[in-house]
Amino acid sequence: MGRNQALLNLACSALNEAVDRSLIDLNAQEDSEGQLDATLFGKPSKIGWRGIGHGELAFTVWWNIKPGCKGEPFDRPLNKRVAEALDAFCTVWIERKTGKWIQAHGKGGLAKGDAYLSQSALLFLGKQPDVIPHGYEREGRFFR
């Protein structure tokens, strides 16, 4: 599994966690905001989301968080070097108005500014089985 698919799989795991806990309603159109601590693929993680209009959510996952990680999971950690804070993060947009899916550039592509993945995280996450989405499509059209 390559970089983009490993990060997309991580985003699916995190979105499933939020949906299963009834923290995100995939049928809602209003903006919402929230965050939660979770264990994803056996590692400490933070998940954050906020409405960005048109029924969409910006959805961020921080994975394998290290002691001293600073900030809230809505963007990059505040640490000077991301590698000192965690092993992976990504931000994706969740479409809910015209359907339910994770928006992706092309074939599961995530913009480089939206993601970080250490080599050890790629090796670990790349070996995980594909996560089955709970009520949404794994990837779909990216709206600009």
N, CA and C atoms as a LAMMPS dump frame, in Angstrom:
ITEM: TIMESTEP
0
ITEM: NUMBER OF ATOMS
432
ITEM: BOX BOUNDS ff ff ff
-5.0000000000000000e+02 5.0000000000000000e+02
-5.0000000000000000e+02 5.0000000000000000e+02
-5.0000000000000000e+02 5.0000000000000000e+02
ITEM: ATOMS id mol type element x y z
1 1 1 N 0.854 -1.174 0
2 1 2 C 0 0 0
3 1 3 C 0.901 1.239 0
4 2 1 N 0.627 2.163 -0.889
5 2 2 C 1.427 3.378 -0.984
6 2 3 C 1.019 4.438 0.024
7 3 1 N 1.726 5.559 -0.01
8 3 2 C 1.523 6.652 0.928
9 3 3 C 0.073 7.13 0.973
10 4 1 N -0.48 7.475 -0.181
11 4 2 C -1.829 8.031 -0.215
12 4 3 C -2.87 7.039 0.28
13 5 1 N -2.732 5.784 -0.112
14 5 2 C -3.707 4.792 0.333
15 5 3 C -3.577 4.51 1.828
16 6 1 N -2.362 4.54 2.362
17 6 2 C -2.168 4.35 3.804
18 6 3 C -2.829 5.482 4.577
19 7 1 N -2.668 6.725 4.101
20 7 2 C -3.303 7.863 4.768
21 7 3 C -4.821 7.829 4.62
22 8 1 N -5.31 7.438 3.459
23 8 2 C -6.749 7.318 3.257
24 8 3 C -7.324 6.245 4.173
25 9 1 N -6.611 5.145 4.343
26 9 2 C -7.041 4.084 5.25
27 9 3 C -7.093 4.6 6.692
28 10 1 N -6.104 5.416 7.072
29 10 2 C -6.087 6.024 8.4
30 10 3 C -7.291 6.943 8.572
31 11 1 N -7.597 7.763 7.566
32 11 2 C -8.754 8.654 7.627
33 11 3 C -10.046 7.855 7.756
34 12 1 N -10.165 6.742 7.035
35 12 2 C -11.356 5.887 7.136
36 12 3 C -11.496 5.315 8.544
37 13 1 N -10.408 4.868 9.11
38 13 2 C -10.435 4.32 10.467
39 13 3 C -10.924 5.376 11.459
40 14 1 N -10.413 6.595 11.322
41 14 2 C -10.8 7.682 12.218
42 14 3 C -12.254 8.091 12.009
43 15 1 N -12.685 8.205 10.752
44 15 2 C -14.073 8.579 10.48
45 15 3 C -15.024 7.515 11.006
46 16 1 N -14.683 6.245 10.835
47 16 2 C -15.508 5.18 11.404
48 16 3 C -15.658 5.355 12.908
49 17 1 N -14.569 5.685 13.591
50 17 2 C -14.595 5.878 15.041
51 17 3 C -15.577 6.992 15.417
52 18 1 N -15.51 8.116 14.726
53 18 2 C -16.401 9.242 15.026
54 18 3 C -17.856 8.918 14.687
55 19 1 N -18.081 8.232 13.576
56 19 2 C -19.443 7.846 13.188
57 19 3 C -19.999 6.818 14.17
58 20 1 N -19.202 5.818 14.52
59 20 2 C -19.663 4.774 15.442
60 20 3 C -20.001 5.326 16.82
61 21 1 N -19.324 6.373 17.242
62 21 2 C -19.602 7.017 18.54
63 21 3 C -20.717 8.057 18.428
64 22 1 N -21.328 8.171 17.246
65 22 2 C -22.405 9.135 16.974
66 22 3 C -21.971 10.576 17.197
67 23 1 N -20.709 10.872 16.928
68 23 2 C -20.194 12.231 17.058
69 23 3 C -20.284 13 15.746
70 24 1 N -20.314 12.266 14.642
71 24 2 C -20.51 12.862 13.324
72 24 3 C -21.726 12.211 12.691
73 25 1 N -22.656 13.064 12.241
74 25 2 C -23.851 12.61 11.545
75 25 3 C -23.621 12.82 10.049
76 26 1 N -23.502 11.742 9.317
77 26 2 C -23.242 11.83 7.88
78 26 3 C -24.432 12.37 7.098
79 27 1 N -25.61 12.413 7.724
80 27 2 C -26.803 12.935 7.062
81 27 3 C -27.034 14.414 7.338
82 28 1 N -26.299 14.989 8.273
83 28 2 C -26.489 16.395 8.65
84 28 3 C -25.898 17.317 7.591
85 29 1 N -26.448 18.506 7.505
86 29 2 C -25.938 19.519 6.585
87 29 3 C -25.35 20.712 7.321
88 30 1 N -25.686 20.873 8.595
89 30 2 C -25.179 22.019 9.337
90 30 3 C -23.726 21.792 9.747
91 31 1 N -23.021 22.91 9.918
92 31 2 C -21.638 22.83 10.365
93 31 3 C -21.599 22.328 11.805
94 32 1 N -20.615 21.531 12.098
95 32 2 C -20.4 21.061 13.466
96 32 3 C -18.898 21.023 13.709
97 33 1 N -18.538 20.943 14.966
98 33 2 C -17.127 20.904 15.333
99 33 3 C -16.973 19.965 16.513
100 34 1 N -15.852 19.25 16.537
101 34 2 C -15.596 18.372 17.666
102 34 3 C -14.227 17.736 17.562
103 35 1 N -13.892 17.018 18.605
104 35 2 C -12.641 16.266 18.616
105 35 3 C -12.765 15.125 19.6
106 36 1 N -11.905 14.133 19.433
107 36 2 C -11.875 13.009 20.353
108 36 3 C -10.504 12.361 20.334
109 37 1 N -10.192 11.737 21.444
110 37 2 C -9.002 10.905 21.552
111 37 3 C -9.422 9.482 21.242
112 38 1 N -8.597 8.762 20.531
113 38 2 C -8.931 7.391 20.137
114 38 3 C -7.65 6.582 20.005
115 39 1 N -7.826 5.291 19.876
116 39 2 C -6.733 4.384 19.546
117 39 3 C -7.021 3.846 18.155
118 40 1 N -6.147 4.182 17.21
119 40 2 C -6.308 3.722 15.829
120 40 3 C -5.127 2.838 15.48
121 41 1 N -5.402 1.655 15.012
122 41 2 C -4.361 0.673 14.691
123 41 3 C -3.412 0.498 15.874
124 42 1 N -3.981 0.541 17.095
125 42 2 C -3.22 0.287 18.308
126 42 3 C -2.36 1.44 18.805
127 43 1 N -2.492 2.615 18.217
128 43 2 C -1.653 3.763 18.579
129 43 3 C -2.516 4.937 19.027
130 44 1 N -2.004 5.764 19.971
131 44 2 C -2.772 6.928 20.431
132 44 3 C -2.962 7.936 19.301
133 45 1 N -4.193 8.421 19.201
134 45 2 C -4.56 9.302 18.096
135 45 3 C -5.516 10.378 18.574
136 46 1 N -5.551 11.47 17.825
137 46 2 C -6.536 12.521 18.038
138 46 3 C -7.235 12.758 16.718
139 47 1 N -8.528 13.019 16.809
140 47 2 C -9.36 13.255 15.638
141 47 3 C -10.078 14.578 15.858
142 48 1 N -10.086 15.43 14.859
143 48 2 C -10.794 16.702 14.951
144 48 3 C -11.536 16.991 13.673
145 49 1 N -12.668 17.701 13.781
146 49 2 C -13.437 18.072 12.609
147 49 3 C -14.133 19.405 12.847
148 50 1 N -14.424 20.077 11.733
149 50 2 C -15.18 21.321 11.793
150 50 3 C -15.869 21.535 10.451
151 51 1 N -17.027 22.163 10.504
152 51 2 C -17.778 22.446 9.288
153 51 3 C -17.091 23.5 8.451
154 52 1 N -17.157 23.317 7.139
155 52 2 C -16.556 24.294 6.222
156 52 3 C -17.591 24.78 5.2
157 53 1 N -18.876 24.583 5.513
158 53 2 C -19.955 25.025 4.639
159 53 3 C -20.365 23.953 3.645
160 54 1 N -21.527 24.153 3.037
161 54 2 C -22.065 23.253 2
162 54 3 C -22.184 21.807 2.484
163 55 1 N -22.338 21.596 3.783
164 55 2 C -22.479 20.249 4.322
165 55 3 C -21.175 19.495 4.472
166 56 1 N -20.044 20.13 4.153
167 56 2 C -18.745 19.461 4.213
168 56 3 C -18.081 19.663 5.573
169 57 1 N -17.227 18.706 5.902
170 57 2 C -16.417 18.791 7.111
171 57 3 C -14.942 18.693 6.738
172 58 1 N -14.113 19.518 7.357
173 58 2 C -12.662 19.309 7.341
174 58 3 C -12.395 18.333 8.475
175 59 1 N -11.666 17.277 8.199
176 59 2 C -11.504 16.171 9.134
177 59 3 C -10.018 15.839 9.236
178 60 1 N -9.45 15.961 10.436
179 60 2 C -8.014 15.778 10.636
180 60 3 C -7.744 14.642 11.603
181 61 1 N -6.73 13.849 11.285
182 61 2 C -6.303 12.74 12.14
183 61 3 C -4.834 12.921 12.479
184 62 1 N -4.505 12.83 13.76
185 62 2 C -3.121 12.754 14.233
186 62 3 C -2.927 11.335 14.729
187 63 1 N -1.869 10.668 14.302
188 63 2 C -1.67 9.25 14.636
189 63 3 C -0.31 9.006 15.282
190 64 1 N -0.314 8.11 16.24
191 64 2 C 0.866 7.731 17.028
192 64 3 C 1.522 8.982 17.623
193 65 1 N 0.722 9.659 18.434
194 65 2 C 1.128 10.905 19.072
195 65 3 C 2.21 10.63 20.113
196 66 1 N 3.237 11.463 20.086
197 66 2 C 4.367 11.315 21.004
198 66 3 C 4.213 12.278 22.182
199 67 1 N 4.831 11.975 23.324
200 67 2 C 4.78 12.911 24.448
201 67 3 C 5.295 14.288 24.018
202 68 1 N 4.635 15.327 24.463
203 68 2 C 5.043 16.683 24.113
204 68 3 C 4.384 17.23 22.864
205 69 1 N 3.516 16.46 22.225
206 69 2 C 2.794 16.942 21.045
207 69 3 C 1.896 18.102 21.478
208 70 1 N 1.979 19.223 20.751
209 70 2 C 1.253 20.431 21.131
210 70 3 C 0.238 20.802 20.067
211 71 1 N -0.912 21.296 20.536
212 71 2 C -1.933 21.786 19.623
213 71 3 C -3.192 20.958 19.677
214 72 1 N -4.146 21.36 18.877
215 72 2 C -5.425 20.667 18.753
216 72 3 C -5.507 20.069 17.353
217 73 1 N -6.173 18.937 17.214
218 73 2 C -6.158 18.228 15.92
219 73 3 C -7.048 18.851 14.846
220 74 1 N -6.755 20.087 14.488
221 74 2 C -7.468 20.711 13.375
222 74 3 C -6.518 21.05 12.24
223 75 1 N -5.228 20.899 12.465
224 75 2 C -4.241 21.251 11.461
225 75 3 C -2.945 20.533 11.811
226 76 1 N -1.816 21.136 11.508
227 76 2 C -0.517 20.558 11.881
228 76 3 C -0.266 20.778 13.365
229 77 1 N 0.478 19.87 14.004
230 77 2 C 0.883 20.119 15.395
231 77 3 C 1.714 21.398 15.472
232 78 1 N 1.708 22.032 16.632
233 78 2 C 2.43 23.289 16.807
234 78 3 C 3.924 23.097 17.038
235 79 1 N 4.368 21.854 17.197
236 79 2 C 5.792 21.592 17.377
237 79 3 C 6.569 22.091 16.169
238 80 1 N 7.819 22.519 16.391
239 80 2 C 8.627 23.023 15.283
240 80 3 C 8.875 21.938 14.241
241 81 1 N 9.071 20.717 14.693
242 81 2 C 9.261 19.599 13.77
243 81 3 C 8.121 18.606 13.976
244 82 1 N 7.321 18.403 12.947
245 82 2 C 6.184 17.497 13.039
246 82 3 C 6.643 16.103 13.467
247 83 1 N 7.804 15.663 12.988
248 83 2 C 8.297 14.316 13.297
249 83 3 C 8.531 14.113 14.792
250 84 1 N 8.715 15.2 15.54
251 84 2 C 8.885 15.084 16.989
252 84 3 C 7.551 14.953 17.71
253 85 1 N 6.445 15.233 17.016
254 85 2 C 5.123 15.246 17.631
255 85 3 C 4.312 13.978 17.369
256 86 1 N 4.45 13.403 16.18
257 86 2 C 3.632 12.249 15.81
258 86 3 C 4.238 11.561 14.603
259 87 1 N 3.662 10.424 14.22
260 87 2 C 4.181 9.679 13.069
261 87 3 C 3.382 9.9 11.785
262 88 1 N 2.134 10.375 11.92
263 88 2 C 1.329 10.624 10.719
264 88 3 C 0.208 11.588 11.046
265 89 1 N -0.156 12.388 10.065
266 89 2 C -1.387 13.166 10.157
267 89 3 C -1.902 13.415 8.759
268 90 1 N -3.204 13.625 8.663
269 90 2 C -3.794 14.015 7.392
270 90 3 C -5.074 14.774 7.645
271 91 1 N -5.381 15.652 6.718
272 91 2 C -6.647 16.368 6.719
273 91 3 C -7.343 16.06 5.401
274 92 1 N -8.595 15.659 5.51
275 92 2 C -9.412 15.362 4.335
276 92 3 C -10.727 16.123 4.473
277 93 1 N -11.469 16.213 3.399
278 93 2 C -12.795 16.816 3.435
279 93 3 C -13.818 15.703 3.286
280 94 1 N -14.845 15.784 4.116
281 94 2 C -15.932 14.809 4.077
282 94 3 C -17.136 15.457 3.389
283 95 1 N -17.566 14.879 2.284
284 95 2 C -18.752 15.349 1.568
285 95 3 C -19.982 14.706 2.196
286 96 1 N -21.031 15.52 2.45
287 96 2 C -22.274 14.98 3.007
288 96 3 C -23.513 15.473 2.272
289 97 1 N -23.374 16.487 1.421
290 97 2 C -24.541 17.096 0.779
291 97 3 C -25.012 16.313 -0.441
292 98 1 N -24.118 16.032 -1.375
293 98 2 C -24.514 15.35 -2.616
294 98 3 C -24.27 13.848 -2.545
295 99 1 N -23.746 13.388 -1.452
296 99 2 C -23.436 11.986 -1.203
297 99 3 C -22.567 11.936 0.031
298 100 1 N -22.077 10.774 0.365
299 100 2 C -21.245 10.62 1.559
300 100 3 C -19.932 9.949 1.158
301 101 1 N -18.842 10.736 1.179
302 101 2 C -17.546 10.178 0.823
303 101 3 C -16.422 11.074 1.329
304 102 1 N -15.219 10.51 1.326
305 102 2 C -14.013 11.282 1.589
306 102 3 C -13.548 11.832 0.248
307 103 1 N -13.42 13.154 0.167
308 103 2 C -12.981 13.771 -1.078
309 103 3 C -11.493 13.5 -1.265
310 104 1 N -11.13 13.11 -2.464
311 104 2 C -9.731 12.788 -2.756
312 104 3 C -9.357 13.347 -4.117
313 105 1 N -8.112 13.767 -4.249
314 105 2 C -7.577 14.232 -5.533
315 105 3 C -7.231 12.988 -6.343
316 106 1 N -7.894 12.776 -7.445
317 106 2 C -7.56 11.628 -8.294
318 106 3 C -7.766 10.312 -7.574
319 107 1 N -6.828 9.423 -7.674
320 107 2 C -6.925 8.083 -7.08
321 107 3 C -6.455 8.113 -5.634
322 108 1 N -7.27 8.627 -4.732
323 108 2 C -6.92 8.637 -3.32
324 108 3 C -5.812 9.6 -2.978
325 109 1 N -5.522 10.533 -3.872
326 109 2 C -4.419 11.445 -3.622
327 109 3 C -4.759 12.502 -2.591
328 110 1 N -3.872 12.714 -1.651
329 110 2 C -4.016 13.775 -0.671
330 110 3 C -2.934 14.804 -0.955
331 111 1 N -3.292 16.076 -0.884
332 111 2 C -2.308 17.132 -1.125
333 111 3 C -1.199 17.033 -0.089
334 112 1 N 0.043 17.259 -0.498
335 112 2 C 1.182 17.135 0.428
336 112 3 C 1.04 18.047 1.63
337 113 1 N 0.445 19.217 1.46
338 113 2 C 0.241 20.118 2.589
339 113 3 C -0.775 19.606 3.581
340 114 1 N -1.565 18.64 3.178
341 114 2 C -2.614 18.087 4.02
342 114 3 C -2.153 16.862 4.791
343 115 1 N -0.9 16.472 4.669
344 115 2 C -0.513 15.187 5.236
345 115 3 C 0.971 15.126 5.575
346 116 1 N 1.261 14.238 6.519
347 116 2 C 2.637 13.869 6.865
348 116 3 C 2.615 12.383 7.202
349 117 1 N 3.612 11.672 6.74
350 117 2 C 3.709 10.24 7.013
351 117 3 C 5.182 9.87 7.122
352 118 1 N 5.587 9.457 8.328
353 118 2 C 6.979 9.04 8.497
354 118 3 C 7.201 7.709 7.787
355 119 1 N 8.455 7.388 7.547
356 119 2 C 8.774 6.121 6.879
357 119 3 C 8.305 4.935 7.721
358 120 1 N 8.501 5.006 9.042
359 120 2 C 8.065 3.892 9.903
360 120 3 C 6.546 3.767 9.901
361 121 1 N 5.838 4.906 9.827
362 121 2 C 4.374 4.861 9.763
363 121 3 C 3.913 4.251 8.446
364 122 1 N 4.591 4.596 7.351
365 122 2 C 4.245 4.008 6.054
366 122 3 C 4.415 2.494 6.1
367 123 1 N 5.507 2.037 6.68
368 123 2 C 5.732 0.59 6.775
369 123 3 C 4.648 -0.089 7.605
370 124 1 N 4.276 0.538 8.725
371 124 2 C 3.269 -0.049 9.611
372 124 3 C 1.866 0.057 9.013
373 125 1 N 1.455 1.275 8.653
374 125 2 C 0.102 1.48 8.128
375 125 3 C -0.095 0.798 6.782
376 126 1 N 0.96 0.691 6.008
377 126 2 C 0.866 0.039 4.709
378 126 3 C 0.566 -1.442 4.783
379 127 1 N 0.759 -2.04 5.953
380 127 2 C 0.478 -3.464 6.144
381 127 3 C -0.909 -3.721 6.731
382 128 1 N -1.641 -2.658 7.065
383 128 2 C -2.963 -2.827 7.668
384 128 3 C -3.995 -3.158 6.593
385 129 1 N -5 -3.952 6.946
386 129 2 C -6.044 -4.262 5.959
387 129 3 C -6.874 -3.024 5.634
388 130 1 N -7.471 -3.013 4.451
389 130 2 C -8.341 -1.906 4.072
390 130 3 C -9.493 -1.791 5.062
391 131 1 N -9.743 -0.585 5.518
392 131 2 C -10.841 -0.307 6.436
393 131 3 C -12.123 -0.199 5.618
394 132 1 N -13.172 -0.868 6.081
395 132 2 C -14.477 -0.815 5.422
396 132 3 C -15.231 0.399 5.968
397 133 1 N -15.601 1.359 5.113
398 133 2 C -16.319 2.554 5.575
399 133 3 C -17.688 2.213 6.171
400 134 1 N -18.071 2.938 7.196
401 134 2 C -19.353 2.745 7.876
402 134 3 C -20.346 3.818 7.419
403 135 1 N -20.975 3.584 6.267
404 135 2 C -22.023 4.487 5.791
405 135 3 C -21.57 5.56 4.826
406 136 1 N -20.405 5.431 4.242
407 136 2 C -19.89 6.411 3.286
408 136 3 C -18.958 5.681 2.322
409 137 1 N -18.608 6.363 1.238
410 137 2 C -17.663 5.81 0.266
411 137 3 C -16.244 6.171 0.692
412 138 1 N -15.344 5.262 0.474
413 138 2 C -13.94 5.449 0.862
414 138 3 C -13.318 6.686 0.201
415 139 1 N -13.662 6.931 -1.053
416 139 2 C -13.177 8.117 -1.738
417 139 3 C -14.146 8.502 -2.84
418 140 1 N -14.166 9.796 -3.125
419 140 2 C -15.03 10.308 -4.166
420 140 3 C -14.521 11.625 -4.691
421 141 1 N -15.341 12.254 -5.476
422 141 2 C -14.98 13.485 -6.169
423 141 3 C -14.488 14.554 -5.197
424 142 1 N -13.439 15.245 -5.615
425 142 2 C -12.905 16.375 -4.873
426 142 3 C -13.473 17.649 -5.47
427 143 1 N -14.178 18.439 -4.649
428 143 2 C -14.727 19.707 -5.123
429 143 3 C -13.728 20.815 -4.862
430 144 1 N -13.475 21.651 -5.846
431 144 2 C -12.557 22.788 -5.683
432 144 3 C -13.333 24.045 -5.432
